Amino acid sequence: MKKTWLTFTILTLYALALATLTITLPSPAQATPTTQSIDVKADHTIEIRESGLLIIKDTITLTKLNETAELPDNYTLGFPFTYQSNLAYTFAYETQNPNQKLPLELNAGIGRTGFYAVKATIPTGVNQFTVVFVFSNSISFMTFTVEETQVTYYNASFPAYPTLPQTASEVNLKIITPTSLNYTSSSFEQQNINLTRTTQGSTYTFSHLKSNLTEFTDQPAWLHASKQGTTTPILDISEIERKIEISGNQQITVSDSYKMVNKAGKLTEVGLKIQAEAYQISAFDEFGTIPDKNLKTQQGTMYTNVTITPSLPSAEGDEVHILIQYKLPWKKHVTVQDLNQFNVSLSLFENTDWAIRKLTVTIALPEGATLDAPLNSQNIFNIQNTAFSSSLIFAFQNATPLHDSSFAFTYQRQILWDSFRPTVWIGTFVLAVTALAGAWHMYKPLPTAPLPTAVMSVRAEDLKNFISYYDEKRRLLRETGSLEAAARKGRIPRRQYKVRRMTIDSRMSSLSRDLAALRDKLRKAGPRYAEMMRQLEVAETELQGVETDIGRTEIRYRRGEISTAAYHKLLEDSYRRRDRSQTTVDGVLLRLREEIT
């Protein structure tokens, strides 16, 4: 009886504990508070841009099926997780009021694994909203040359339909491409789905109406298209640095530095956008200033289009560096609120068709300026304050054309600040002149006669020795170069290299002393010999600089800092400078030999 009673008691306690745990455990969280009393319709629009950017807009419409139903205050949607690595930017807004952005929770749970989802907060009474996803690297490219015409093939990959936590009664699918792309094929054809194509302006629209889209849809899709010619370069923008300098003399100077990779075909020109009112535009590449004939500008109402032809074309996969400098009109961007307060309105960057991996914008305020109020910007990276000026630094990751780049702030600056530096310089100059005048009155040196300049005759033996020593020095330099190349390639033992190098260095030291003494003798022999010695020294200095530049260029090329074309171009310039300097040395030595005869 005791054992039976004990067993019964244990089983009872276990059942009570299990019931209590079941009651207290939270129920699985629902992705959204929607129920079967809410009908869902979606517009799924995929925009494929010629630059390689892919934009998806999902417009969700919620409709109450009965009077007792309530619209949810949030909604979750997404796409298969395989596309998440290419997501650059996402945001949401009221469809009827695009300026009204909605709070968006990223990487939200949708109730099932294998999907990336976002949760949009919906205001009361709003039954339609839009979520925008911007993807980069979702389009792959292949380039061929057909009958001397470059043809680029586009392969766009995207989710065929939105992923929703419930069945959608209707999904309106639209794929938008520019008319410059020729449609080839798509995955919808393989599924026997006929896309209806219409033309509107400069775009094609391929449409299809899907009924009863099941929940948690995971259906990939692709579309192939081609483009002839190189009207728009396909670039991967790894980094852009913009520096905006606001000076006290009512000038705004902008400098844009681009670092990008050519993704398709042969790149012969680059088209960029800068602000419409820009003037005094200049551009630079890895080889220096871009000539005016290779720099074309076309001013529009919103932007100034700048077309740059680099010094050398870039092959597919090459990294391209471009720098653009220009000025902006002061009155267009700065207004004076009172004598000491200035309101600035700027665009952090123009609306490009690229996703910029890293965008850094530095705004340098005039000397003596201070910010009037703290800045409320999530993109502010740093505020640098120096003794007389301040700089604002903004940092963006994956900046896209859909980011809001407008920016405004206020700073204060005393109107008399412009006279600060001139006053300091004038005061310093007056003090220096006063100190020198006082010292001159205290000690006035007696005038001395100029020292006579001695002119010595040159012996033929000295000329012969100088030429002989110089020829031997040049021979030893060539031998040193050959010796280092042989040691680097392992053609001679290391010990033999060290012994021979010590012998050469010892002889070079002795030659340098003898040549220095002979140089002094020749300089004193007259202005003609002094000029020849000066030409030799300039040529020697140039040769040393050329060798240093060649070594630095080879190191940069091995590190991958410069492209192959830039490497050969820099080496060619260095070799040309070396030939000129060696020709100068040969000419001086030839004239000295003529003096002997």
HELIX and SHEET records of a PDB file:
HELIX    1   1 LYS A    2  THR A   24  1                                  23    
HELIX    2   2 PHE A   81  ASN A   86  5                                   6    
HELIX    3   3 SER A  187  GLN A  190  1                                   4    
HELIX    4   4 ASP A  292  ASN A  294  5                                   3    
HELIX    5   5 TRP A  330  HIS A  333  1                                   4    
HELIX    6   6 ILE A  415  SER A  419  5                                   5    
HELIX    7   7 PHE A  420  MET A  442  1                                  23    
HELIX    8   8 ALA A  460  ARG A  488  1                                  29    
HELIX    9   9 ARG A  494  ARG A  523  1                                  30    
HELIX   10  10 PRO A  527  ARG A  559  1                                  33    
HELIX   11  11 THR A  564  ILE A  596  1                                  33    
SHEET    1   A 8 ASN A  97  LYS A 101  0                                        
SHEET    2   A 8 LEU A  87  GLU A  94 -1                                        
SHEET    3   A 8 GLN A 128  PHE A 135 -1                                        
SHEET    4   A 8 LEU A  54  LYS A  64 -1                                        
SHEET    5   A 8 ILE A  38  ILE A  48 -1                                        
SHEET    6   A 8 ALA A 168  PRO A 178  1                                        
SHEET    7   A 8 THR A 203  LEU A 213 -1                                        
SHEET    8   A 8 THR A 196  GLN A 200 -1                                        
SHEET    1   B 3 ASN A  74  PRO A  80  0                                        
SHEET    2   B 3 PHE A 115  THR A 121 -1                                        
SHEET    3   B 3 LEU A 104  ALA A 108 -1                                        
SHEET    1   C 4 ILE A 139  VAL A 146  0                                        
SHEET    2   C 4 THR A 149  PRO A 159 -1                                        
SHEET    3   C 4 PRO A 220  GLN A 228 -1                                        
SHEET    4   C 4 ASN A 182  SER A 186 -1                                        
SHEET    1   D 8 GLY A 288  THR A 289  0                                        
SHEET    2   D 8 TYR A 279  ASP A 285 -1                                        
SHEET    3   D 8 GLU A 319  LEU A 328 -1                                        
SHEET    4   D 8 GLN A 251  ASN A 262 -1                                        
SHEET    5   D 8 LEU A 235  SER A 247 -1                                        
SHEET    6   D 8 ILE A 356  ALA A 364  1                                        
SHEET    7   D 8 SER A 390  ALA A 399 -1                                        
SHEET    8   D 8 ILE A 380  ASN A 385 -1                                        
SHEET    1   E 3 VAL A 270  GLN A 275  0                                        
SHEET    2   E 3 TYR A 303  ILE A 308 -1                                        
SHEET    3   E 3 LEU A 295  GLN A 299 -1                                        
SHEET    1   F 4 VAL A 334  VAL A 336  0                                        
SHEET    2   F 4 GLN A 341  SER A 347 -1                                        
SHEET    3   F 4 SER A 406  GLN A 412 -1                                        
SHEET    4   F 4 THR A 370  LEU A 371 -1                                        
END                                                                             
